[in-house]
């Protein structure tokens, strides 16, 4: 048996991210809330060929499925608390998703996750505008809930994200992320 599959997916998404930063300090830090709202279209195509042979008998079956979904994705609220001391910046955050995005377990294209996830972490940024240097690192832990439609759980995810930049002018910089 030989199975050859080609999967192509394209997501044209825009993100609206309203936020509010509170004036009142909490534990000496600046408290902020945001809500990320993705909107757009995803198109997915699955092409496949199945070949099987048993002695002199050979069977080949080809097929293609295309699906697209348009609308809103899940909502992602986030709360953060940030402190600043000169060039040193520290942040803690918590975020989750609200399952309102387009999701059907039998479709190839979905804009929603189909399950809830909770993420929290801490971040540090060194930013010195006089030298034009910036470095950021954020570590977090994501807990994924069961997708009851598929009876599957993604598990726990430990992540470290970083970025570094050198500002060549106020409008232009070079950097790397990971």
C-alpha positions in Angstrom: 0.0 0.0 0.0 1.3 3.4 -1.0 -0.3 6.7 0.2 0.8 10.0 -1.3 -0.9 13.1 0.3 -0.4 16.8 -0.5 -1.9 19.3 1.9 -2.1 23.0 1.1 -3.5 25.6 3.5 -3.8 29.3 3.2 -5.0 31.7 5.9 -5.7 35.3 5.1 -6.3 36.8 8.6 -6.4 40.2 10.1 -6.2 40.9 13.8 -8.0 43.6 15.7 -6.4 44.0 19.2 -8.2 46.7 21.3 -6.6 47.2 24.7 -6.8 49.4 27.8 -4.0 50.4 30.2 -5.1 51.4 33.7 -3.7 54.6 35.4 -3.8 53.1 38.8 -0.7 51.1 39.7 -1.1 47.5 41.0 1.9 46.3 43.1 3.8 49.2 41.6 3.2 48.0 38.1 1.1 49.0 35.1 -2.0 46.8 34.5 -3.3 46.3 31.0 -6.0 44.2 29.3 -6.3 43.4 25.6 -8.6 41.3 23.4 -7.3 39.8 20.2 -10.0 39.3 17.6 -8.9 37.4 14.4 -11.1 37.7 11.3 -10.5 36.3 7.8 -10.6 33.3 5.6 -8.8 29.9 5.6 -8.8 27.6 2.6 -7.4 24.0 2.8 -6.9 21.5 -0.1 -6.0 17.9 0.4 -4.9 15.9 -2.7 -4.2 12.2 -2.4 -3.4 9.0 -4.2 -3.8 5.6 -2.7 -2.1 2.7 -4.6 -2.4 -1.0 -3.5 -1.3 -4.2 -5.2 -2.0 -7.8 -4.3 -0.3 -10.1 -6.7 -1.4 -9.3 -10.2 -4.2 -6.9 -9.0 -3.3 -3.2 -8.7 -5.7 -0.5 -7.6 -5.2 3.2 -7.6 -7.6 5.8 -6.2 -7.1 9.5 -6.5 -9.1 12.3 -4.9 -9.1 15.9 -3.9 -11.0 17.8 -1.2 -11.1 21.6 -0.8 -12.8 23.4 2.1 -12.8 27.1 3.2 -14.1 28.9 6.2 -14.7 32.7 6.6 -15.5 34.7 9.7 -14.2 35.3 13.2 -11.7 33.1 15.1 -11.7 32.5 18.8 -11.3 35.6 21.0 -8.1 35.8 23.0 -8.3 38.0 26.1 -5.0 38.8 27.9 -4.1 40.6 31.2 -0.6 41.8 31.9 1.2 43.6 34.7 4.4 45.4 33.7 7.2 47.2 35.6 9.9 49.5 34.3 13.2 50.5 35.9 15.4 52.4 33.4 16.4 50.0 30.6 14.9 47.0 32.4 11.3 45.9 31.8 9.5 43.0 33.5 6.1 41.6 32.7 3.8 38.8 33.8 0.8 37.8 31.8 -2.2 35.4 31.6 -4.3 34.7 28.5 -6.9 32.2 27.3 -9.2 31.7 24.4 -13.0 32.1 24.2 -14.4 29.5 21.8 -16.5 31.5 19.4 -14.6 30.9 16.2 -15.8 28.8 13.3 -15.1 25.2 14.2 -16.5 21.9 13.0 -14.4 18.7 13.5 -15.4 17.2 10.1 -14.1 20.2 8.1 -10.5 20.8 6.8 -10.7 24.6 7.3 -11.5 26.1 10.7 -10.9 29.5 12.3 -11.5 28.3 15.8 -9.4 26.0 17.9 -12.3 23.7 19.1 -10.8 23.6 22.6 -9.8 26.0 25.4 -6.2 26.8 26.4 -4.7 28.8 29.2 -1.3 30.4 29.0 0.7 32.3 31.6 4.3 33.5 31.8 6.9 36.1 32.5 8.9 38.3 30.2 11.9 40.5 30.4 13.0 43.2 28.0 16.2 45.2 27.9 15.7 48.3 25.9 18.3 51.1 25.7 17.2 53.8 23.2 20.5 55.6 23.5 22.4 52.6 22.2 19.6 51.4 19.9 19.5 47.9 21.5 16.6 45.8 22.5 16.4 42.2 23.7 13.3 40.4 24.9 12.7 36.9 26.3 9.4 35.4 27.4 8.8 32.1 29.0 5.4 30.6 29.5 3.3 27.5 30.1 0.2 26.6 28.1 -2.4 24.2 29.4 -4.7 22.8 26.7 -8.2 21.4 27.5 -10.0 18.5 25.8 -11.5 19.0 22.4 -14.8 17.2 23.1 -15.6 17.0 19.4 -12.5 15.0 18.6 -11.9 13.5 22.1 -8.3 14.7 21.9 -6.1 16.7 24.3 -3.0 18.5 23.1 -1.3 18.6 26.5 1.0 21.0 28.2 3.4 23.3 26.3 6.5 25.0 27.8 7.6 27.8 25.5 10.4 30.3 25.4 10.2 33.2 22.9 12.9 35.7 22.2 13.7 38.7 20.0 16.7 41.0 19.6 16.9 44.2 17.6 19.4 46.9 16.7 17.8 50.2 15.7 19.6 51.9 12.9 17.4 54.9 13.0 14.0 55.7 14.6 12.2 54.2 11.6 14.5 51.3 10.7 15.8 48.3 12.7 17.2 44.8 12.1 16.5 41.9 14.4 15.9 38.3 14.9 13.1 36.3 16.7 12.7 32.8 17.8 
